[in-house]
Amino acid sequence: MIPNKNVLIELSHAKMPFGKYKDRYLIDLPEYYVVWYHNKGFPKGKLGDMLKQIYEIKLNGLEELIRTVKKQYPR
């Protein structure tokens, strides 16, 4: 399955909207924090979906993919 380019671009520029890591890019959240959400339960809605994707990306060591997309498609 080929990821949708627009989804990757949006994910690369998404920021945490609240809490200790407010305004930090989701890809830059500490791994333990994303794992904590995985164990606790992700928020409902789009943020939760994006955090699930970030969890899978970090789990598989693909953070550099998202950082590369962010550089190639700046906002």
Residue, then its C-alpha position, 0 to 999 in steps of 0.5 A: m500500500i502506497p501512503n497518500k502524499n497529502v496525508l504524509i504532508e499533513l502529518s509532517h506539519a501536525k502539532m500537539p494542540f495541548g498539554k506539556y508538549k503543546d505546539r511541538y510537532l507530533i513527529d518530535l514528541p518523545e517516544y515514551y509519550v506516544v507509547w503512553y497514549h498507546n497504552k492509555g488510549f488515543p484521543k478521539g477524532k483526527l488527533g487520535d488518528m494522527l497519534k496512532q500513525i505517529y506511534e506506528i511510524k516511531l515503532n517502525g523507525l520511520e521518523e526520518l521519512i516524515r522529517t524529509v516530507k516536512k522539508q520537501y513540503p514546507r508551509 
